[in-house]
Amino acid sequence: MNVPFVDLKAQYLTLKSEIDNAIKSVIDETAFVGGKYTADFENAFARAYNVKHCIGVANGTDAIFLTLKMLGIGAGDEVITVANSWISTSETISQAGAKPVFVDIERDYFTIDTALIEEKITPRTKAIIPVHLYGQMAKIDDIKNICQKHKLFLIEDCAQSHFAEYNGQYAGTYGLAATFSFYPGKNLGAYGDGGAVITNDDELASKIRMYANHGALKKHQHQIEGINSRLDGIQGAILSVKLPHIHDWNNARLHNALIYNELLADVAQVKTPKIRENGKHIFHVYELRVENREKLIEYLNSHNIQTAIHYPVPLPFMPAYSYLNHNKREFPVAAEYMNQILSLPMYPELTASQITYVVDTIKAFYK
Protein backbone atom coordinates (compact mmCIF):
# COMPACT_ATOMS: atom_id res chain seq x y z
CA MET A 1 0.00 0.00 0.00
CA ASN A 2 1.15 3.54 -0.76
CA VAL A 3 0.33 6.29 1.75
CA PRO A 4 1.43 9.78 0.65
CA PHE A 5 1.95 12.45 3.29
CA VAL A 6 -0.77 14.52 1.61
CA ASP A 7 -2.87 13.86 -1.50
CA LEU A 8 -3.99 17.14 -3.09
CA LYS A 9 -5.13 15.36 -6.25
CA ALA A 10 -7.74 13.35 -4.33
CA GLN A 11 -9.41 16.52 -3.09
CA TYR A 12 -9.33 18.09 -6.56
CA LEU A 13 -11.09 15.08 -8.07
CA THR A 14 -14.03 15.48 -5.67
CA LEU A 15 -14.56 19.08 -6.91
CA LYS A 16 -13.13 18.83 -10.41
CA SER A 17 -16.04 20.26 -12.41
CA GLU A 18 -16.61 23.15 -9.98
CA ILE A 19 -12.94 24.09 -9.85
CA ASP A 20 -12.47 23.74 -13.61
CA ASN A 21 -15.49 25.96 -14.22
CA ALA A 22 -14.25 28.53 -11.70
CA ILE A 23 -10.86 28.75 -13.38
CA LYS A 24 -12.49 28.97 -16.81
CA SER A 25 -14.71 31.83 -15.63
CA VAL A 26 -11.70 33.83 -14.46
CA ILE A 27 -9.93 33.24 -17.77
CA ASP A 28 -13.05 34.08 -19.80
CA GLU A 29 -13.39 37.37 -17.93
CA THR A 30 -9.61 37.99 -17.72
CA ALA A 31 -10.15 38.84 -14.04
CA PHE A 32 -6.63 37.83 -13.10
CA VAL A 33 -5.57 40.41 -10.49
CA GLY A 34 -8.07 41.65 -7.94
CA GLY A 35 -11.58 42.01 -9.30
CA LYS A 36 -14.80 40.10 -8.77
CA TYR A 37 -13.49 36.65 -7.89
CA THR A 38 -11.06 37.88 -5.28
CA ALA A 39 -13.71 40.17 -3.78
CA ASP A 40 -16.27 37.37 -3.71
CA PHE A 41 -13.92 35.17 -1.71
CA GLU A 42 -12.95 37.98 0.66
CA ASN A 43 -16.61 38.66 1.38
CA ALA A 44 -17.43 34.96 1.84
CA PHE A 45 -14.48 34.39 4.17
CA ALA A 46 -15.37 37.45 6.26
CA ARG A 47 -18.97 36.21 6.55
CA ALA A 48 -17.80 32.74 7.54
CA TYR A 49 -15.74 34.28 10.33
CA ASN A 50 -18.38 36.88 11.19
CA VAL A 51 -15.86 39.72 10.88
CA LYS A 52 -16.07 43.03 9.05
CA HIS A 53 -12.98 42.77 6.86
CA CYS A 54 -10.99 40.16 4.94
CA ILE A 55 -8.09 41.42 2.84
CA GLY A 56 -6.73 38.86 0.39
CA VAL A 57 -2.95 39.06 -0.07
CA ALA A 58 -0.26 37.17 -1.93
CA ASN A 59 0.63 34.72 0.85
CA GLY A 60 0.44 34.09 4.56
CA THR A 61 3.89 35.56 5.19
CA ASP A 62 2.87 38.88 3.68
CA ALA A 63 -0.30 38.80 5.76
CA ILE A 64 1.78 38.95 8.96
CA PHE A 65 4.23 41.52 7.61
CA LEU A 66 1.49 43.84 6.37
CA THR A 67 -0.28 43.69 9.72
CA LEU A 68 2.87 44.48 11.69
CA LYS A 69 3.87 47.26 9.32
CA MET A 70 0.46 48.93 9.37
CA LEU A 71 0.37 48.79 13.17
CA GLY A 72 3.49 50.93 13.13
CA ILE A 73 5.78 48.26 14.53
CA GLY A 74 9.39 48.83 13.54
CA ALA A 75 12.92 49.64 14.65
CA GLY A 76 13.46 49.43 18.38
CA ASP A 77 10.31 47.39 18.98
CA GLU A 78 10.00 43.78 20.13
CA VAL A 79 7.37 41.19 19.23
CA ILE A 80 6.89 37.98 21.19
CA THR A 81 6.22 34.70 19.40
CA VAL A 82 6.75 30.96 19.82
CA ALA A 83 10.03 29.05 19.55
CA ASN A 84 8.73 26.15 17.45
CA SER A 85 7.02 27.19 14.21
CA TRP A 86 7.64 27.96 10.56
CA ILE A 87 9.96 30.92 10.07
CA SER A 88 7.31 33.17 8.49
CA THR A 89 6.12 34.32 11.89
CA SER A 90 9.50 35.48 13.11
CA GLU A 91 11.06 36.64 9.85
CA THR A 92 8.24 39.11 9.26
CA ILE A 93 8.92 40.64 12.67
CA SER A 94 12.49 41.26 11.54
CA GLN A 95 11.34 42.49 8.12
CA ALA A 96 9.19 45.10 9.85
CA GLY A 97 12.34 46.28 11.64
CA ALA A 98 11.53 44.82 15.07
CA LYS A 99 13.19 42.10 17.13
CA PRO A 100 11.61 38.64 17.52
CA VAL A 101 11.47 37.44 21.11
CA PHE A 102 10.94 33.69 21.46
CA VAL A 103 9.02 31.77 24.13
CA ASP A 104 9.23 28.00 24.72
CA ILE A 105 6.34 25.64 23.96
CA GLU A 106 3.89 23.78 26.20
CA ARG A 107 4.71 20.14 26.83
CA ASP A 108 1.29 18.80 25.90
CA TYR A 109 0.10 21.01 23.06
CA PHE A 110 3.20 22.33 21.17
CA THR A 111 1.89 25.92 21.31
CA ILE A 112 3.38 28.91 23.15
CA ASP A 113 3.68 28.42 26.92
CA THR A 114 1.59 31.27 28.27
CA ALA A 115 3.14 30.94 31.73
CA LEU A 116 6.46 32.12 30.27
CA ILE A 117 5.24 35.11 28.26
CA GLU A 118 5.22 37.88 30.85
CA GLU A 119 8.86 37.37 31.79
CA LYS A 120 9.76 38.23 28.18
CA ILE A 121 7.83 41.52 28.13
CA THR A 122 9.92 44.71 28.20
CA PRO A 123 9.13 48.41 27.62
CA ARG A 124 9.95 47.74 23.95
CA THR A 125 7.36 44.96 23.53
CA LYS A 126 4.57 46.00 21.16
CA ALA A 127 2.76 42.77 20.20
CA ILE A 128 2.36 39.05 20.75
CA ILE A 129 1.89 36.67 17.81
CA PRO A 130 0.75 33.25 19.03
CA VAL A 131 0.78 30.52 16.39
CA HIS A 132 -2.17 28.12 16.49
CA LEU A 133 0.14 25.30 15.50
CA TYR A 134 -0.73 22.03 13.72
CA GLY A 135 -4.43 22.99 13.80
CA GLN A 136 -4.74 23.47 17.57
CA MET A 137 -5.27 26.85 19.18
CA ALA A 138 -2.89 28.25 21.74
CA LYS A 139 -4.28 29.14 25.16
CA ILE A 140 -5.64 32.28 23.61
CA ASP A 141 -7.76 33.61 26.47
CA ASP A 142 -4.65 33.84 28.67
CA ILE A 143 -2.73 35.54 25.87
CA LYS A 144 -5.53 38.04 25.32
CA ASN A 145 -5.55 38.88 29.03
CA ILE A 146 -1.78 39.43 28.96
CA CYS A 147 -2.11 41.71 25.94
CA GLN A 148 -4.84 43.74 27.60
CA LYS A 149 -2.87 44.01 30.83
CA HIS A 150 0.28 45.27 29.09
CA LYS A 151 -1.48 47.19 26.28
CA LEU A 152 -0.02 45.01 23.50
CA PHE A 153 -1.39 44.16 20.07
CA LEU A 154 -2.63 40.57 19.72
CA ILE A 155 -2.10 39.20 16.21
CA GLU A 156 -3.14 35.57 15.70
CA ASP A 157 -1.18 33.45 13.22
CA CYS A 158 -3.88 31.12 11.87
CA ALA A 159 -1.92 29.71 8.92
CA GLN A 160 -2.56 26.15 10.19
CA SER A 161 -5.86 26.64 12.00
CA HIS A 162 -8.68 27.61 9.63
CA PHE A 163 -11.83 27.44 11.79
CA ALA A 164 -10.18 25.70 14.73
CA GLU A 165 -12.01 26.53 17.96
CA TYR A 166 -11.42 27.26 21.62
CA ASN A 167 -14.39 27.64 23.96
CA GLY A 168 -16.65 27.68 20.91
CA GLN A 169 -14.88 30.64 19.31
CA TYR A 170 -12.91 30.49 16.05
CA ALA A 171 -9.18 30.94 15.80
CA GLY A 172 -8.57 34.44 14.54
CA THR A 173 -11.40 36.16 16.39
CA TYR A 174 -9.67 36.92 19.68
CA GLY A 175 -7.10 39.50 18.57
CA LEU A 176 -6.99 42.80 16.76
CA ALA A 177 -6.18 40.92 13.56
CA ALA A 178 -5.50 37.40 12.34
CA THR A 179 -3.47 36.14 9.42
CA PHE A 180 -4.05 33.11 7.19
CA SER A 181 -2.16 31.13 4.61
CA PHE A 182 -3.86 29.41 1.70
CA TYR A 183 -0.75 27.50 0.61
CA PRO A 184 -1.94 24.39 -1.29
CA GLY A 185 -1.33 21.97 1.58
CA LYS A 186 -3.35 23.95 4.13
CA ASN A 187 -6.78 22.80 5.30
CA LEU A 188 -8.17 25.53 3.03
CA GLY A 189 -5.63 25.61 0.24
CA ALA A 190 -5.38 27.42 -3.09
CA TYR A 191 -3.53 26.14 -6.17
CA GLY A 192 -0.64 28.49 -5.60
CA ASP A 193 0.32 30.97 -2.91
CA GLY A 194 -2.34 33.03 -1.18
CA GLY A 195 -3.13 34.58 2.17
CA ALA A 196 -5.45 36.92 4.02
CA VAL A 197 -5.84 39.20 7.01
CA ILE A 198 -9.12 39.43 8.92
CA THR A 199 -10.02 42.22 11.34
CA ASN A 200 -12.91 44.26 12.68
CA ASP A 201 -10.77 47.40 12.76
CA ASP A 202 -11.82 49.66 9.87
CA GLU A 203 -8.67 51.80 9.90
CA LEU A 204 -6.28 48.86 10.04
CA ALA A 205 -8.14 47.09 7.22
CA SER A 206 -7.93 50.17 5.01
CA LYS A 207 -4.22 50.62 5.72
CA ILE A 208 -3.41 46.97 4.97
CA ARG A 209 -5.39 46.99 1.72
CA MET A 210 -3.68 50.23 0.68
CA TYR A 211 -0.16 49.12 1.56
CA ALA A 212 -0.64 45.77 -0.20
CA ASN A 213 -1.72 47.57 -3.38
CA HIS A 214 1.26 49.88 -3.91
CA GLY A 215 -0.09 52.34 -1.37
CA ALA A 216 -3.31 53.03 -3.30
CA LEU A 217 -6.97 52.23 -2.76
CA LYS A 218 -7.71 53.60 -6.25
CA LYS A 219 -5.50 53.10 -9.27
CA HIS A 220 -2.85 55.81 -9.68
CA GLN A 221 -3.86 57.47 -6.40
CA HIS A 222 -0.92 56.46 -4.23
CA GLN A 223 -1.30 57.81 -0.72
CA ILE A 224 1.89 56.11 0.49
CA GLU A 225 4.62 53.87 -0.85
CA GLY A 226 3.51 50.28 -0.52
CA ILE A 227 4.22 46.80 -1.84
CA ASN A 228 2.57 44.47 -4.32
CA SER A 229 0.79 41.69 -2.40
CA ARG A 230 -2.56 40.70 -3.86
CA LEU A 231 -4.61 37.52 -3.96
CA ASP A 232 -5.12 36.75 -7.65
CA GLY A 233 -8.46 36.01 -9.26
CA ILE A 234 -7.84 32.35 -10.01
CA GLN A 235 -6.90 31.62 -6.40
CA GLY A 236 -9.91 33.61 -5.17
CA ALA A 237 -12.23 31.59 -7.40
CA ILE A 238 -10.73 28.26 -6.31
CA LEU A 239 -10.96 29.20 -2.63
CA SER A 240 -14.60 30.22 -3.09
CA VAL A 241 -15.35 26.71 -4.40
CA LYS A 242 -13.51 25.10 -1.50
CA LEU A 243 -14.75 27.27 1.37
CA PRO A 244 -18.19 25.60 1.77
CA HIS A 245 -16.43 22.27 2.35
CA ILE A 246 -13.92 23.36 5.00
CA HIS A 247 -15.92 22.21 8.04
CA ASP A 248 -16.49 18.75 6.55
CA TRP A 249 -12.78 18.49 5.75
CA ASN A 250 -11.78 19.63 9.23
CA ASN A 251 -14.14 17.07 10.77
CA ALA A 252 -12.68 14.34 8.57
CA ARG A 253 -9.17 15.26 9.71
CA LEU A 254 -10.25 15.15 13.36
CA HIS A 255 -11.93 11.78 12.75
CA ASN A 256 -8.74 10.41 11.20
CA ALA A 257 -6.64 11.76 14.08
CA LEU A 258 -8.85 10.04 16.64
CA ILE A 259 -8.44 6.74 14.77
CA TYR A 260 -4.66 7.19 14.88
CA ASN A 261 -4.84 8.02 18.60
CA GLU A 262 -6.90 4.94 19.39
CA LEU A 263 -4.77 2.53 17.36
CA LEU A 264 -1.48 3.92 18.69
CA ALA A 265 -2.57 4.08 22.34
CA ASP A 266 -0.76 0.86 23.30
CA VAL A 267 2.56 1.72 21.61
CA ALA A 268 4.84 2.74 24.49
CA GLN A 269 7.43 4.35 22.22
CA VAL A 270 4.88 6.77 20.72
CA LYS A 271 3.22 9.80 22.31
CA THR A 272 0.06 10.80 20.44
CA PRO A 273 -1.15 14.41 20.28
CA LYS A 274 -3.45 15.71 23.01
CA ILE A 275 -6.47 17.88 22.31
CA ARG A 276 -6.90 20.90 24.53
CA GLU A 277 -9.94 20.83 26.79
CA ASN A 278 -12.74 22.95 25.28
CA GLY A 279 -10.84 23.07 22.01
CA LYS A 280 -11.49 21.79 18.51
CA HIS A 281 -8.27 20.61 16.89
CA ILE A 282 -8.55 20.57 13.08
CA PHE A 283 -5.30 18.61 12.53
CA HIS A 284 -3.54 20.40 9.75
CA VAL A 285 -0.68 18.22 10.95
CA TYR A 286 -0.84 14.97 12.93
CA GLU A 287 2.23 15.25 15.12
CA LEU A 288 3.70 12.44 17.24
CA ARG A 289 6.64 12.19 19.58
CA VAL A 290 8.54 8.99 18.93
CA GLU A 291 11.64 7.07 19.94
CA ASN A 292 14.38 6.23 17.44
CA ARG A 293 12.85 8.67 14.95
CA GLU A 294 15.33 8.52 12.08
CA LYS A 295 15.23 4.74 11.81
CA LEU A 296 11.43 4.81 12.07
CA ILE A 297 11.25 7.30 9.19
CA GLU A 298 13.52 5.06 7.13
CA TYR A 299 11.40 2.00 7.92
CA LEU A 300 8.12 3.74 7.07
CA ASN A 301 9.59 5.06 3.84
CA SER A 302 10.67 1.55 2.88
CA HIS A 303 7.01 0.57 3.25
CA ASN A 304 5.82 3.43 1.02
CA ILE A 305 4.62 5.64 3.89
CA GLN A 306 5.64 9.27 3.64
CA THR A 307 6.30 11.36 6.76
CA ALA A 308 7.57 14.85 7.59
CA ILE A 309 9.03 16.78 10.52
CA HIS A 310 7.38 20.02 11.68
CA TYR A 311 9.87 21.49 12.50
CA PRO A 312 13.34 19.92 12.65
CA VAL A 313 15.07 22.98 14.14
CA PRO A 314 13.33 25.38 16.54
CA LEU A 315 13.58 28.98 15.42
CA PRO A 316 15.95 30.26 18.15
CA PHE A 317 18.51 27.64 17.07
CA MET A 318 18.41 28.55 13.37
CA PRO A 319 21.52 30.15 11.83
CA ALA A 320 19.24 33.05 10.85
CA TYR A 321 18.93 33.93 14.56
CA SER A 322 22.50 33.22 15.67
CA TYR A 323 22.86 36.96 16.35
CA LEU A 324 20.44 36.54 19.29
CA ASN A 325 22.88 34.11 20.95
CA HIS A 326 20.23 31.70 22.21
CA ASN A 327 21.01 28.30 23.66
CA LYS A 328 19.00 25.14 24.25
CA ARG A 329 18.77 25.72 28.01
CA GLU A 330 16.54 28.73 27.30
CA PHE A 331 13.98 26.58 25.44
CA PRO A 332 14.15 23.16 27.11
CA VAL A 333 10.89 21.73 25.75
CA ALA A 334 11.50 22.79 22.14
CA ALA A 335 15.07 21.47 22.45
CA GLU A 336 13.88 18.14 23.84
CA TYR A 337 11.15 17.66 21.25
CA MET A 338 13.20 18.59 18.18
CA ASN A 339 14.59 15.06 17.92
CA GLN A 340 11.27 13.35 18.70
CA ILE A 341 8.53 14.99 16.65
CA LEU A 342 7.24 13.26 13.55
CA SER A 343 4.24 14.04 11.32
CA LEU A 344 2.22 11.18 9.85
CA PRO A 345 0.02 11.33 6.74
CA MET A 346 -3.05 13.49 7.34
CA TYR A 347 -5.72 14.72 4.93
CA PRO A 348 -9.51 14.41 4.71
CA GLU A 349 -9.43 11.69 2.06
CA LEU A 350 -7.12 9.42 4.08
CA THR A 351 -8.85 6.06 4.47
CA ALA A 352 -9.22 3.91 7.56
CA SER A 353 -7.32 1.13 5.81
CA GLN A 354 -4.41 3.50 5.09
CA ILE A 355 -4.34 4.62 8.72
CA THR A 356 -4.40 1.00 9.89
CA TYR A 357 -1.53 0.17 7.54
CA VAL A 358 0.53 3.10 8.88
CA VAL A 359 -0.11 2.07 12.50
CA ASP A 360 0.57 -1.61 11.85
CA THR A 361 3.87 -0.65 10.22
CA ILE A 362 4.85 1.50 13.20
CA LYS A 363 4.01 -1.36 15.57
CA ALA A 364 6.04 -3.78 13.46
CA PHE A 365 9.05 -1.44 13.64
CA TYR A 366 9.00 -1.22 17.42
CA LYS A 367 8.49 -4.99 17.81
Secondary structure, 3 states (H helix, E strand, C coil): CCECCCCHHHHHHHCHHHHHHHHHHHHHHCCCECHHHHHHHHHHHHHHHCCCEEEEECCHHHHHHHHHHHCCCCCCCEEEEECCCCCHHHHHHHHCCCEEEEECECCCCCCECHHHCHHHCCCCEEEEECECHHHCCCCHHHHHHHHHHHCCEEEEECCCCCCCEECCEECCCCCCEEEEECCCCCCCCCCCCCEEEEECCHHHHHHHHHHHECCEEECCEECCCCCECCCEHHHHHHHHHHHHHHHHHHHHHHHHHHHHHHHHCCCCCEECCCCCCCEECCCCCEEEEECCHHHHHHHHHHCCECCECCCCCCHHHCHHHHHHCCCHHHCHHHHHHCCCEEEECCCCCCCHHHHHHHHHHHHHHHC
